[in-house]
Every structure is written in structure tokens, then in C-alpha cells.
């Protein structure tokens, strides 16, 4: 699942959800939804940032 991998990488690198959202140019809620599995398929524009 991509959400679990995202959270693992985020925490391993010491980023908060806020920091990752700012760097990825997406909302905090989008990152949270991804990590919790509520947003199952990432938007292509999010992956390209």
C-alpha cells in the first residue's frame, strides 16, 4: 500500500505532514488521506512534483 510506504519514508526522513505537504506542493489533508488509505490513487500531478 502506498500510504504505508509514504508514512514510513516521511517519518524516516524526519518530515512532519506539514513539511512534506509544503515540499510536495499539496495540502496537509491530502498527505494524511494518502497515509490513512483514504486516497488510494495519487494524482499524477502530485507524483511529478
PyMOL Python script that loads the backbone (N, CA, C, O; Angstrom):
from pymol import cmd

cmd.read_pdbstr("""\
ATOM      1  N   UNK A   1       0.851  -1.178   0.000  1.00  0.00           N
ATOM      2  CA  UNK A   1       0.000   0.000   0.000  1.00  0.00           C
ATOM      3  C   UNK A   1       0.893   1.237   0.000  1.00  0.00           C
ATOM      4  O   UNK A   1       1.856   1.323   0.762  1.00  0.00           O
ATOM      5  N   UNK A   2       0.568   2.167  -0.843  1.00  0.00           N
ATOM      6  CA  UNK A   2       1.390   3.374  -0.989  1.00  0.00           C
ATOM      7  C   UNK A   2       1.348   4.258   0.249  1.00  0.00           C
ATOM      8  O   UNK A   2       2.337   4.918   0.569  1.00  0.00           O
ATOM      9  N   UNK A   3       0.230   4.281   0.942  1.00  0.00           N
ATOM     10  CA  UNK A   3       0.105   5.126   2.134  1.00  0.00           C
ATOM     11  C   UNK A   3       1.069   4.735   3.241  1.00  0.00           C
ATOM     12  O   UNK A   3       1.682   5.597   3.871  1.00  0.00           O
ATOM     13  N   UNK A   4       1.203   3.451   3.475  1.00  0.00           N
ATOM     14  CA  UNK A   4       2.129   2.965   4.496  1.00  0.00           C
ATOM     15  C   UNK A   4       3.568   3.284   4.131  1.00  0.00           C
ATOM     16  O   UNK A   4       4.361   3.676   4.987  1.00  0.00           O
ATOM     17  N   UNK A   5       3.900   3.118   2.869  1.00  0.00           N
ATOM     18  CA  UNK A   5       5.250   3.425   2.395  1.00  0.00           C
ATOM     19  C   UNK A   5       5.530   4.919   2.521  1.00  0.00           C
ATOM     20  O   UNK A   5       6.620   5.322   2.928  1.00  0.00           O
ATOM     21  N   UNK A   6       4.545   5.733   2.171  1.00  0.00           N
ATOM     22  CA  UNK A   6       4.691   7.181   2.283  1.00  0.00           C
ATOM     23  C   UNK A   6       4.980   7.586   3.728  1.00  0.00           C
ATOM     24  O   UNK A   6       5.888   8.375   3.987  1.00  0.00           O
ATOM     25  N   UNK A   7       4.209   7.044   4.658  1.00  0.00           N
ATOM     26  CA  UNK A   7       4.402   7.391   6.066  1.00  0.00           C
ATOM     27  C   UNK A   7       5.760   6.922   6.575  1.00  0.00           C
ATOM     28  O   UNK A   7       6.435   7.643   7.309  1.00  0.00           O
ATOM     29  N   UNK A   8       6.157   5.726   6.188  1.00  0.00           N
ATOM     30  CA  UNK A   8       7.461   5.205   6.604  1.00  0.00           C
ATOM     31  C   UNK A   8       8.591   6.105   6.112  1.00  0.00           C
ATOM     32  O   UNK A   8       9.483   6.461   6.883  1.00  0.00           O
ATOM     33  N   UNK A   9       8.557   6.471   4.844  1.00  0.00           N
ATOM     34  CA  UNK A   9       9.601   7.329   4.286  1.00  0.00           C
ATOM     35  C   UNK A   9       9.571   8.719   4.913  1.00  0.00           C
ATOM     36  O   UNK A   9      10.617   9.302   5.198  1.00  0.00           O
ATOM     37  N   UNK A  10       8.371   9.245   5.126  1.00  0.00           N
ATOM     38  CA  UNK A  10       8.238  10.582   5.718  1.00  0.00           C
ATOM     39  C   UNK A  10       8.847  10.611   7.120  1.00  0.00           C
ATOM     40  O   UNK A  10       9.629  11.506   7.442  1.00  0.00           O
ATOM     41  N   UNK A  11       8.493   9.644   7.941  1.00  0.00           N
ATOM     42  CA  UNK A  11       8.996   9.637   9.311  1.00  0.00           C
ATOM     43  C   UNK A  11      10.486   9.296   9.365  1.00  0.00           C
ATOM     44  O   UNK A  11      11.215   9.831  10.200  1.00  0.00           O
ATOM     45  N   UNK A  12      10.935   8.419   8.488  1.00  0.00           N
ATOM     46  CA  UNK A  12      12.354   8.064   8.438  1.00  0.00           C
ATOM     47  C   UNK A  12      13.206   9.292   8.118  1.00  0.00           C
ATOM     48  O   UNK A  12      14.316   9.440   8.629  1.00  0.00           O
ATOM     49  N   UNK A  13      12.680  10.158   7.275  1.00  0.00           N
ATOM     50  CA  UNK A  13      13.416  11.374   6.899  1.00  0.00           C
ATOM     51  C   UNK A  13      13.154  12.545   7.841  1.00  0.00           C
ATOM     52  O   UNK A  13      13.716  13.627   7.670  1.00  0.00           O
ATOM     53  N   UNK A  14      12.305  12.324   8.828  1.00  0.00           N
ATOM     54  CA  UNK A  14      12.079  13.329   9.859  1.00  0.00           C
ATOM     55  C   UNK A  14      11.162  14.470   9.457  1.00  0.00           C
ATOM     56  O   UNK A  14      11.209  15.544  10.057  1.00  0.00           O
ATOM     57  N   UNK A  15      10.321  14.249   8.443  1.00  0.00           N
ATOM     58  CA  UNK A  15       9.386  15.279   8.000  1.00  0.00           C
ATOM     59  C   UNK A  15       8.054  15.150   8.723  1.00  0.00           C
ATOM     60  O   UNK A  15       7.561  14.043   8.941  1.00  0.00           O
ATOM     61  N   UNK A  16       7.483  16.275   9.089  1.00  0.00           N
ATOM     62  CA  UNK A  16       6.104  16.276   9.575  1.00  0.00           C
ATOM     63  C   UNK A  16       5.199  16.265   8.338  1.00  0.00           C
ATOM     64  O   UNK A  16       5.659  16.462   7.214  1.00  0.00           O
ATOM     65  N   UNK A  17       3.915  16.033   8.570  1.00  0.00           N
ATOM     66  CA  UNK A  17       2.968  16.094   7.448  1.00  0.00           C
ATOM     67  C   UNK A  17       2.990  17.492   6.833  1.00  0.00           C
ATOM     68  O   UNK A  17       2.929  17.638   5.612  1.00  0.00           O
ATOM     69  N   UNK A  18       3.076  18.512   7.677  1.00  0.00           N
ATOM     70  CA  UNK A  18       3.115  19.890   7.175  1.00  0.00           C
ATOM     71  C   UNK A  18       4.320  20.129   6.268  1.00  0.00           C
ATOM     72  O   UNK A  18       4.196  20.721   5.195  1.00  0.00           O
ATOM     73  N   UNK A  19       5.478  19.667   6.707  1.00  0.00           N
ATOM     74  CA  UNK A  19       6.700  19.870   5.918  1.00  0.00           C
ATOM     75  C   UNK A  19       6.622  19.145   4.582  1.00  0.00           C
ATOM     76  O   UNK A  19       6.976  19.707   3.545  1.00  0.00           O
ATOM     77  N   UNK A  20       6.160  17.902   4.603  1.00  0.00           N
ATOM     78  CA  UNK A  20       6.068  17.135   3.365  1.00  0.00           C
ATOM     79  C   UNK A  20       5.055  17.765   2.411  1.00  0.00           C
ATOM     80  O   UNK A  20       5.295  17.851   1.207  1.00  0.00           O
ATOM     81  N   UNK A  21       3.935  18.198   2.954  1.00  0.00           N
ATOM     82  CA  UNK A  21       2.916  18.831   2.117  1.00  0.00           C
ATOM     83  C   UNK A  21       3.467  20.086   1.454  1.00  0.00           C
ATOM     84  O   UNK A  21       3.214  20.328   0.274  1.00  0.00           O
ATOM     85  N   UNK A  22       4.204  20.870   2.190  1.00  0.00           N
ATOM     86  CA  UNK A  22       4.794  22.094   1.637  1.00  0.00           C
ATOM     87  C   UNK A  22       5.805  21.757   0.538  1.00  0.00           C
ATOM     88  O   UNK A  22       5.801  22.384  -0.522  1.00  0.00           O
ATOM     89  N   UNK A  23       6.665  20.776   0.785  1.00  0.00           N
ATOM     90  CA  UNK A  23       7.679  20.386  -0.197  1.00  0.00           C
ATOM     91  C   UNK A  23       7.050  19.774  -1.448  1.00  0.00           C
ATOM     92  O   UNK A  23       7.531  19.996  -2.560  1.00  0.00           O
ATOM     93  N   UNK A  24       5.981  19.007  -1.267  1.00  0.00           N
ATOM     94  CA  UNK A  24       5.317  18.345  -2.390  1.00  0.00           C
ATOM     95  C   UNK A  24       4.278  19.232  -3.074  1.00  0.00           C
ATOM     96  O   UNK A  24       3.722  18.870  -4.111  1.00  0.00           O
ATOM     97  N   UNK A  25       4.025  20.398  -2.479  1.00  0.00           N
ATOM     98  CA  UNK A  25       3.053  21.353  -3.018  1.00  0.00           C
ATOM     99  C   UNK A  25       1.646  20.749  -3.108  1.00  0.00           C
ATOM    100  O   UNK A  25       0.938  20.905  -4.102  1.00  0.00           O
ATOM    101  N   UNK A  26       1.273  20.052  -2.023  1.00  0.00           N
ATOM    102  CA  UNK A  26      -0.078  19.511  -1.882  1.00  0.00           C
ATOM    103  C   UNK A  26      -0.575  19.893  -0.486  1.00  0.00           C
ATOM    104  O   UNK A  26       0.191  20.395   0.336  1.00  0.00           O
ATOM    105  N   UNK A  27      -1.842  19.657  -0.229  1.00  0.00           N
ATOM    106  CA  UNK A  27      -2.394  20.010   1.084  1.00  0.00           C
ATOM    107  C   UNK A  27      -2.002  18.982   2.146  1.00  0.00           C
ATOM    108  O   UNK A  27      -1.667  17.837   1.841  1.00  0.00           O
ATOM    109  N   UNK A  28      -2.054  19.431   3.402  1.00  0.00           N
ATOM    110  CA  UNK A  28      -1.789  18.530   4.526  1.00  0.00           C
ATOM    111  C   UNK A  28      -2.805  17.392   4.543  1.00  0.00           C
ATOM    112  O   UNK A  28      -2.463  16.242   4.820  1.00  0.00           O
ATOM    113  N   UNK A  29      -4.050  17.729   4.244  1.00  0.00           N
ATOM    114  CA  UNK A  29      -5.093  16.697   4.276  1.00  0.00           C
ATOM    115  C   UNK A  29      -4.858  15.641   3.202  1.00  0.00           C
ATOM    116  O   UNK A  29      -5.170  14.468   3.408  1.00  0.00           O
ATOM    117  N   UNK A  30      -4.313  16.045   2.063  1.00  0.00           N
ATOM    118  CA  UNK A  30      -4.025  15.075   1.001  1.00  0.00           C
ATOM    119  C   UNK A  30      -2.983  14.059   1.480  1.00  0.00           C
ATOM    120  O   UNK A  30      -3.143  12.858   1.263  1.00  0.00           O
ATOM    121  N   UNK A  31      -1.920  14.537   2.128  1.00  0.00           N
ATOM    122  CA  UNK A  31      -0.898  13.637   2.667  1.00  0.00           C
ATOM    123  C   UNK A  31      -1.521  12.709   3.710  1.00  0.00           C
ATOM    124  O   UNK A  31      -1.267  11.505   3.713  1.00  0.00           O
ATOM    125  N   UNK A  32      -2.330  13.279   4.588  1.00  0.00           N
ATOM    126  CA  UNK A  32      -2.985  12.494   5.630  1.00  0.00           C
ATOM    127  C   UNK A  32      -3.901  11.434   5.023  1.00  0.00           C
ATOM    128  O   UNK A  32      -3.890  10.282   5.458  1.00  0.00           O
ATOM    129  N   UNK A  33      -4.691  11.815   4.025  1.00  0.00           N
ATOM    130  CA  UNK A  33      -5.582  10.859   3.361  1.00  0.00           C
ATOM    131  C   UNK A  33      -4.778   9.733   2.713  1.00  0.00           C
ATOM    132  O   UNK A  33      -5.172   8.569   2.773  1.00  0.00           O
ATOM    133  N   UNK A  34      -3.649  10.086   2.093  1.00  0.00           N
ATOM    134  CA  UNK A  34      -2.810   9.070   1.457  1.00  0.00           C
ATOM    135  C   UNK A  34      -2.290   8.082   2.503  1.00  0.00           C
ATOM    136  O   UNK A  34      -2.357   6.867   2.313  1.00  0.00           O
ATOM    137  N   UNK A  35      -1.775   8.617   3.598  1.00  0.00           N
ATOM    138  CA  UNK A  35      -1.203   7.754   4.629  1.00  0.00           C
ATOM    139  C   UNK A  35      -2.240   6.849   5.279  1.00  0.00           C
ATOM    140  O   UNK A  35      -1.925   5.720   5.657  1.00  0.00           O
ATOM    141  N   UNK A  36      -3.454   7.324   5.410  1.00  0.00           N
ATOM    142  CA  UNK A  36      -4.518   6.527   6.045  1.00  0.00           C
ATOM    143  C   UNK A  36      -5.252   5.627   5.061  1.00  0.00           C
ATOM    144  O   UNK A  36      -6.144   4.877   5.457  1.00  0.00           O
ATOM    145  N   UNK A  37      -4.885   5.693   3.779  1.00  0.00           N
ATOM    146  CA  UNK A  37      -5.510   4.836   2.778  1.00  0.00           C
ATOM    147  C   UNK A  37      -6.849   5.330   2.280  1.00  0.00           C
ATOM    148  O   UNK A  37      -7.564   4.594   1.600  1.00  0.00           O
ATOM    149  N   UNK A  38      -7.208   6.578   2.607  1.00  0.00           N
ATOM    150  CA  UNK A  38      -8.479   7.120   2.149  1.00  0.00           C
ATOM    151  C   UNK A  38      -8.382   7.614   0.702  1.00  0.00           C
ATOM    152  O   UNK A  38      -9.374   7.622  -0.028  1.00  0.00           O
ATOM    153  N   UNK A  39      -7.195   8.020   0.305  1.00  0.00           N
ATOM    154  CA  UNK A  39      -6.921   8.418  -1.076  1.00  0.00           C
ATOM    155  C   UNK A  39      -6.040   7.308  -1.634  1.00  0.00           C
ATOM    156  O   UNK A  39      -4.836   7.286  -1.378  1.00  0.00           O
ATOM    157  N   UNK A  40      -6.619   6.399  -2.383  1.00  0.00           N
ATOM    158  CA  UNK A  40      -5.895   5.202  -2.794  1.00  0.00           C
ATOM    159  C   UNK A  40      -4.984   5.420  -3.993  1.00  0.00           C
ATOM    160  O   UNK A  40      -3.937   4.781  -4.099  1.00  0.00           O
ATOM    161  N   UNK A  41      -5.363   6.300  -4.882  1.00  0.00           N
ATOM    162  CA  UNK A  41      -4.582   6.532  -6.080  1.00  0.00           C
ATOM    163  C   UNK A  41      -4.076   7.971  -6.086  1.00  0.00           C
ATOM    164  O   UNK A  41      -4.877   8.905  -6.130  1.00  0.00           O
ATOM    165  N   UNK A  42      -2.750   8.164  -6.042  1.00  0.00           N
ATOM    166  CA  UNK A  42      -2.235   9.524  -6.057  1.00  0.00           C
ATOM    167  C   UNK A  42      -2.479  10.200  -7.399  1.00  0.00           C
ATOM    168  O   UNK A  42      -2.489   9.555  -8.448  1.00  0.00           O
ATOM    169  N   UNK A  43      -2.675  11.504  -7.342  1.00  0.00           N
ATOM    170  CA  UNK A  43      -2.823  12.262  -8.582  1.00  0.00           C
ATOM    171  C   UNK A  43      -1.487  12.307  -9.286  1.00  0.00           C
ATOM    172  O   UNK A  43      -0.443  12.392  -8.639  1.00  0.00           O
ATOM    173  N   UNK A  44      -1.507  12.251 -10.599  1.00  0.00           N
ATOM    174  CA  UNK A  44      -0.284  12.292 -11.376  1.00  0.00           C
ATOM    175  C   UNK A  44       0.495  13.575 -11.106  1.00  0.00           C
ATOM    176  O   UNK A  44       1.723  13.549 -11.022  1.00  0.00           O
ATOM    177  N   UNK A  45      -0.204  14.685 -10.970  1.00  0.00           N
ATOM    178  CA  UNK A  45       0.483  15.951 -10.707  1.00  0.00           C
ATOM    179  C   UNK A  45       1.206  15.911  -9.371  1.00  0.00           C
ATOM    180  O   UNK A  45       2.247  16.550  -9.219  1.00  0.00           O
ATOM    181  N   UNK A  46       0.683  15.186  -8.413  1.00  0.00           N
ATOM    182  CA  UNK A  46       1.349  15.061  -7.105  1.00  0.00           C
ATOM    183  C   UNK A  46       2.634  14.266  -7.220  1.00  0.00           C
ATOM    184  O   UNK A  46       3.626  14.570  -6.557  1.00  0.00           O
ATOM    185  N   UNK A  47       2.612  13.264  -8.051  1.00  0.00           N
ATOM    186  CA  UNK A  47       3.807  12.418  -8.221  1.00  0.00           C
ATOM    187  C   UNK A  47       4.912  13.144  -8.977  1.00  0.00           C
ATOM    188  O   UNK A  47       6.093  12.859  -8.777  1.00  0.00           O
ATOM    189  N   UNK A  48       4.541  14.070  -9.834  1.00  0.00           N
ATOM    190  CA  UNK A  48       5.525  14.768 -10.655  1.00  0.00           C
ATOM    191  C   UNK A  48       6.211  15.909  -9.915  1.00  0.00           C
ATOM    192  O   UNK A  48       7.241  16.398 -10.378  1.00  0.00           O
ATOM    193  N   UNK A  49       5.673  16.347  -8.781  1.00  0.00           N
ATOM    194  CA  UNK A  49       6.287  17.467  -8.027  1.00  0.00           C
ATOM    195  C   UNK A  49       7.578  17.094  -7.410  1.00  0.00           C
ATOM    196  O   UNK A  49       8.209  17.920  -6.751  1.00  0.00           O
TER     197      UNK A  49
END
""", "prot")
cmd.dss("prot")
cmd.show_as("cartoon", "prot")
cmd.util.cbc("prot")
cmd.orient("prot")
